[in-house]
Amino acid sequence: MKQLIFWLAMASAFQVAERPRIMIVTDLEGVGGVNNADEQLLPGQRRFEESRRLLAGEVNAAVEGAFKGGTREAVIWDGHDGSRTLSIDEIDRRAQLIQGRPTPASYYLEDRLYDGIMFVGQHAMAGAPKGVLAHSQSFSVQNIFLNARPVGEIGQVTAIAGYFNIPVIMLAGDQAACEELLALQPKAETVAVKRLAGKGSTLSLSTPRRRPGSKQPRAGRFSASASSVPGRSRVKWS
């Protein structure tokens, strides 16, 4: 597991263009310290506010990294529980926040609208080996297929972004989610903030342990994923 402080990994990933525009796609199940669907994922659950606080911390670290890497604009898409998990007064004041429903089929993207997309708090697809709270849109979905290939939310966003010529450049989430993105975009930066330690338990990095490694920015190494080719999709329910 890479023990990098978020901002350093982001700063490396964001060297894709001069003064780039970045979209940050968020979720909750991949945040460090989140591992219990009965206590941590929905409003009213005992530890939900703790989860929201942890997510906001990781998002703000990502925003910090984006601006340290030279970005001119960071737009956050609240992607958990119907786009109603983050609060505008808890995120870095330099960022902008997309919230609300329904989500457009374009995922708020247009051709080359952003120079890169990154995930924060991302989980792996349904059925992923060693995934933490792994699912695809819903825990009741068994599989989603794109061009006969199983994909989760990572693959769906990557495909739609690729259609609009926007590369996915970074992911912070559990180890299985990091591996899932690297299978699609081998040059992406990843930060594994936790991994499965038992059947339902996790080993997470605490905030102070997210310390820098010696990574240097490498410019211009990203391109839109080959999985972006439009095709047929299919959903299999449990």
Secondary structure, DSSP 8 states (H G I E B T S, - for coil): -----HHHHHHHHTTTSSS-EEEEEE-STTSTT---TTTSSSTTSTTHHHHHHHHHHHHHHHHHHHHHTT-SEEEEE--STTT-S--GGGS-TTSEEE--SS--TTTT--TTSSSEEEEEEE---TT-TT-SS--SSSTTEEEEEETTEEE-HHHHHHHHHHHTT--EEEEEEEHHHHHHHHHH-TT-EEEEEEEE-SSS-EEE--GGG---------TT-----GGGS---EEEEE-
